[in-house]
Each structure stands twice: as structure tokens, then as C-alpha cells.
Amino acid sequence: MPNETLPLPLPPSLWVATARPAPATPPLDGSRHADVVIVGAGFSGLAAALHLAESGASVVVLDAGEPGWGASGRNGGQVIAGLKWDPDELVAMFGIEAGEHLVRVAGAAPDAVFDLVERHGIDCEARRCGWIQPTFAEADNALAARRVEQWQRRGAPVSLLDREAACRLVGSPIYRGGWIDRRAGSLQPLSYARGLARAAQGAGALVCANSRVVGLAHDRGRWKVRTAHGAAVSADNVLLATNGYSDGLWPRLRQSVIAANSFQVATERLPDALRRTVLPGGQVASDTRKLLLYYRADHDGRLIMGGRGPFREPTGPADYRHLESVIGLVFPQLKGTRCEFHWSGRVALTRDHLPHVHRPAPGLTLFLGYNGRGVAMATMLGTMVAANLAAPDGHPLPLAVTGIRPIPLHSLHRIYATAILQMYRLSDHLAVR
Ligand SMILES: Cc1cc2nc3c(=O)[nH]c(=O)nc-3n(C[C@H](O)[C@H](O)[C@H](O)COP(=O)(O)OP(=O)(O)OC[C@H]3O[C@@H](n4cnc5c(N)ncnc54)[C@H](O)[C@@H]3O)c2cc1C
């Protein structure tokens, strides 16, 4: 059993090595009162904290690690619009009004990020350079055409790419076509998380690192939030924004998602001539494989390649070999390039591939489940949950509040997630034979 009172350092990654310095966030001390306590200082919790503090609420944010310690400081930094479901699918699921509202919110999520970056002067290498989804198999071109048609019908700046254009824009010979979404872009995720924390502090929020919450009790209309090192806050409202790092704090929450590891490697700095052959327009990309690959360059000219690996936490270099070798398959010109950084983080997958908002008790809101697409959506949902808390009628949530539904046989999730990974691997293999 790990000692929950010890500081939880950020594991090494490209982002840790190149991020802007962290703001001072000493652990919570003593006992105090706040209007809102937020557990989790990732994009979800920090965006909510910033909005609430700007609206005049007193806010305390508590993280077991530090701002950006979870997926928010470890991801690919791809700021992507939309959810896993396509716009027409969302309308079919939720009806025209609620479905189109959700589509608008998810479509505008990159705006939420780039607006915050600009408004607070967050120094995080943010660039609105576009996102490419190149198609891995010929059959995926119909999918790309459908996506482009559905977003264009709603006025989004997207277009279809033929094989020649996709291969040229990506800098790879392996793709069959694709599409580009100009709402999207990239940033340095840990610098963004730290910038959000600094902005929230500037608006008056108290952000506390190394403050794992171990107790949450409701007593006479107030929440009492207790940390592992014995400090406490009482509050009228609590937001739980712990996503793929949810522990046992609230019953059944951890069992409502599959916390799967996603892996990344970053090469050494590429020589300029080689750098110009890889995503020469500066876009970010994730392809249509079932076990998708996502990749981009950083501001210093390294290629970052991400994808699924073993389900468990990585135990050594062997767990990253498949990603290192895939670099030469997607970009033959980079074959043999050394990888300098290796890291992983947890995404929260839900059964319906949608984020979830739960209100299991008065004054308690839990929100999570971005299914690997949370840079933009966690920022957006955090802001919307906060706005809804302050003024529920004027700020409807984009998703209905639902009950927490544990995934059946959750304790066996590693086994069936591993089986699904194998099935996807086989399906990707067969798709291009
Ligand atoms: C490797 C990787 C690559 C990704 N790439 C992309 C991408 O390119 N584009 C994209 O859109 N999305 C991507 N994602 C997904 C995206 O990073 C997440 O959806 C998003 O960061 C979720 O933010 P969050 O604030 O909800 O959760 P997190 O950032 O995971 O934050 C949760 C926080 O809760 C804290 N916590 C948990 N329990 C407690 C407790 N009891 N007490 C106190 N604190 C607690 C943790 O310490 C953690 O800091 C990626 C994810 C990973 C892991």
C-alpha cells in the first residue's frame, strides 16, 4: 500500500522536460471553508476552478500530485473538436435539440481552449494548426467523407483529402485519404495545465498539490473533505474531476470507467531537412486504425508518436518497442531515429464512449470519461459544469446527468480489455491485407 501522504512526483516525460515552471501549490493545511472544493487538478478541475473563481466563488482545488499530474500533463497535446461519435449519430441518440446542442459544444471545444490561452496569456506553445485524420484502410474513406459532410453541413471548416493530399500533408506514403479539421490545433499540455492553475490562482482559487483526498462526508448540508495528511475543507459543493485516476473516493465511480494506459514516445530533435518531411504544415494527426496511432511534432522538432500498449502500467523499455518501430513504418524516412522520451498515462473509457456527469448526492458533481479526447472537451465540460453550478437555468449541461453505472465484472476488465486490444490488432491487420 503506497504512503498517501508522500509527495507524488510527476513521472519523466517530454512534457516534464520542456514545460514552463509550475506555480507554487503547497499542500492544504489546517481546516477551512470554501464555497466549492474541486478534487483533481487536471484540465477538468482547473477549468472549473478558473470559471468559479472568476464568478466570485471561493474555491479550493486538491490534487494527490500536482496540477497536470494525471492525463492532463501527459497527453498528446492534440486539441481536437468533437466526440468519438459523429454529429448525426449524436442527434440520432439524443434527438435534434439535445443532440445538436452537444454537437455544438463538442465542436466549439477547441475555441474554449484557445480562448483561455489567449485571455490568460498562457505560455504553452498553442497553435491552431488543424488536425488530420488520415485513413488507414480504403474502406475508411467513406467514413471520412461522411464526417466531412456532417460537419460541413453545420458550418465547420473541414475538408476531405484525397490520397495524394493526405500523404503529402502527413509526410507518409501509407495512407489512403483522410480529412482535415481546421478548428483543431496543438499545445504543450503540462504548460497548459500549469497556466490554467496559475490563472485560477490569479482569480483567487487556492490550488493545493500533494493533497490526496481520502474522505468525503456530507453532514448537516455541508461537505467535509479530508486529505491523507489530516487537513480538511468544508464546502457547500464538491466537484470530483479525477477521470482515469479515480480511486475509491466515491463508491462505484472507478468501476464506471475502464482506466486504460495510452503510451507515447518522442524522438530526438530531427535535423531540419528531415523535420520538414513530417507533417510539414504543422498539423497534428490521429489515424482511423481501431488501435489508433496519434502523432505530431513538438515545438523543437521532435516527433511524438502515441498509441495503445499493454493494458497494465509500463514496466520497462520493452513496453514501448512497438511504438518505436511503428515510427519507421509510418515515416520510412525516420527509420532508425532514436527515441529520447517514453511515458504513459491513463484515459477513462466509458461503455457508451461519451463523457458522463453524475450528481449522486446534493452538492456533489462528478464528471469524467473523455475516451482519450479530453484536451478540448475536459476544458469545455469543466467550464460548463462550473457555469451550471453557479446558474443552473442559464447554463444547461451538454449531457444529461445520469446515475453511476458500474461496468459489469469490472474486476475482470484487464482481461477483456486485453482481449479487445488483440481483436482490434487483428482487425487492423486484416483491413489492409
Ligand atoms: C497518453 C495520453 C495521450 C492523450 N492524448 C490526447 C490528445 O492528444 N488529445 C486529447 O484530446 N486527449 C488526449 N488524451 C486524453 C486527455 O489527456 C484527458 O481526457 C484529459 O487530460 C482529462 O483531464 P481530467 O482533468 O479530467 O483528468 P486528469 O488530467 O487525469 O486529472 C485527474 C487528477 O485527479 C487527481 N486525483 C485522483 N484521485 C484523487 C484524490 N483522491 N485526491 C486528489 N486528487 C486526485 C489525479 O492526481 C489527477 O491529477 C490523452 C490521454 C493520455 C493519457
PDBQT file of the ligand as one rigid body, heavy atoms in Angstrom, charges set to zero:
ROOT
HETATM    1  C1  LIG A 501      -1.050   9.381 -23.062  1.00  0.00    +0.000 C 
HETATM    2  C2  LIG A 501      -2.306  10.168 -23.307  1.00  0.00    +0.000 A 
HETATM    3  C3  LIG A 501      -2.482  10.839 -24.514  1.00  0.00    +0.000 A 
HETATM    4  C4  LIG A 501      -3.636  11.609 -24.737  1.00  0.00    +0.000 A 
HETATM    5  N1  LIG A 501      -3.709  12.380 -25.860  1.00  0.00    +0.000 NA
HETATM    6  C5  LIG A 501      -4.765  13.210 -26.024  1.00  0.00    +0.000 A 
HETATM    7  C6  LIG A 501      -4.785  14.124 -27.100  1.00  0.00    +0.000 A 
HETATM    8  O1  LIG A 501      -3.808  14.275 -27.843  1.00  0.00    +0.000 OA
HETATM    9  N2  LIG A 501      -5.913  14.863 -27.294  1.00  0.00    +0.000 N 
HETATM   10  C7  LIG A 501      -6.979  14.779 -26.443  1.00  0.00    +0.000 A 
HETATM   11  O2  LIG A 501      -7.988  15.458 -26.663  1.00  0.00    +0.000 OA
HETATM   12  N3  LIG A 501      -6.954  13.964 -25.358  1.00  0.00    +0.000 NA
HETATM   13  C8  LIG A 501      -5.869  13.200 -25.119  1.00  0.00    +0.000 A 
HETATM   14  N4  LIG A 501      -5.798  12.424 -24.006  1.00  0.00    +0.000 N 
HETATM   15  C9  LIG A 501      -6.895  12.498 -23.020  1.00  0.00    +0.000 C 
HETATM   16  C10 LIG A 501      -6.784  13.741 -22.112  1.00  0.00    +0.000 C 
HETATM   17  O3  LIG A 501      -5.468  13.900 -21.666  1.00  0.00    +0.000 OA
HETATM   18  C11 LIG A 501      -7.722  13.572 -20.909  1.00  0.00    +0.000 C 
HETATM   19  O4  LIG A 501      -9.022  13.299 -21.362  1.00  0.00    +0.000 OA
HETATM   20  C12 LIG A 501      -7.779  14.810 -20.026  1.00  0.00    +0.000 C 
HETATM   21  O5  LIG A 501      -6.492  15.268 -19.703  1.00  0.00    +0.000 OA
HETATM   22  C13 LIG A 501      -8.583  14.507 -18.766  1.00  0.00    +0.000 C 
HETATM   23  O6  LIG A 501      -8.437  15.579 -17.878  1.00  0.00    +0.000 OA
HETATM   24  P1  LIG A 501      -9.034  15.454 -16.416  1.00  0.00    +0.000 P 
HETATM   25  O7  LIG A 501      -8.728  16.739 -15.748  1.00  0.00    +0.000 OA
HETATM   26  O8  LIG A 501     -10.454  15.032 -16.477  1.00  0.00    +0.000 OA
HETATM   27  O9  LIG A 501      -8.241  14.248 -15.732  1.00  0.00    +0.000 OA
HETATM   28  P2  LIG A 501      -6.644  14.078 -15.291  1.00  0.00    +0.000 P 
HETATM   29  O10 LIG A 501      -5.853  15.076 -16.022  1.00  0.00    +0.000 OA
HETATM   30  O11 LIG A 501      -6.341  12.670 -15.415  1.00  0.00    +0.000 OA
HETATM   31  O12 LIG A 501      -6.686  14.577 -13.781  1.00  0.00    +0.000 OA
HETATM   32  C14 LIG A 501      -7.222  13.808 -12.740  1.00  0.00    +0.000 C 
HETATM   33  C15 LIG A 501      -6.495  14.245 -11.476  1.00  0.00    +0.000 C 
HETATM   34  O13 LIG A 501      -7.189  13.722 -10.356  1.00  0.00    +0.000 OA
HETATM   35  C16 LIG A 501      -6.236  13.538  -9.341  1.00  0.00    +0.000 C 
HETATM   36  N5  LIG A 501      -6.821  12.653  -8.315  1.00  0.00    +0.000 N 
HETATM   37  C17 LIG A 501      -7.352  11.418  -8.480  1.00  0.00    +0.000 A 
HETATM   38  N6  LIG A 501      -7.820  10.960  -7.299  1.00  0.00    +0.000 NA
HETATM   39  C18 LIG A 501      -7.586  11.935  -6.381  1.00  0.00    +0.000 A 
HETATM   40  C19 LIG A 501      -7.830  12.047  -4.970  1.00  0.00    +0.000 A 
HETATM   41  N7  LIG A 501      -8.432  11.060  -4.261  1.00  0.00    +0.000 N 
HETATM   42  N8  LIG A 501      -7.442  13.185  -4.335  1.00  0.00    +0.000 NA
HETATM   43  C20 LIG A 501      -6.840  14.196  -5.029  1.00  0.00    +0.000 A 
HETATM   44  N9  LIG A 501      -6.573  14.125  -6.361  1.00  0.00    +0.000 NA
HETATM   45  C21 LIG A 501      -6.942  13.009  -7.012  1.00  0.00    +0.000 A 
HETATM   46  C22 LIG A 501      -5.023  12.955 -10.053  1.00  0.00    +0.000 C 
HETATM   47  O14 LIG A 501      -3.831  13.163  -9.304  1.00  0.00    +0.000 OA
HETATM   48  C23 LIG A 501      -5.066  13.729 -11.373  1.00  0.00    +0.000 C 
HETATM   49  O15 LIG A 501      -4.147  14.817 -11.379  1.00  0.00    +0.000 OA
HETATM   50  C24 LIG A 501      -4.672  11.637 -23.755  1.00  0.00    +0.000 A 
HETATM   51  C25 LIG A 501      -4.503  10.945 -22.556  1.00  0.00    +0.000 A 
HETATM   52  C26 LIG A 501      -3.327  10.232 -22.319  1.00  0.00    +0.000 A 
HETATM   53  C27 LIG A 501      -3.164   9.525 -21.019  1.00  0.00    +0.000 C 
ENDROOT
TORSDOF 0
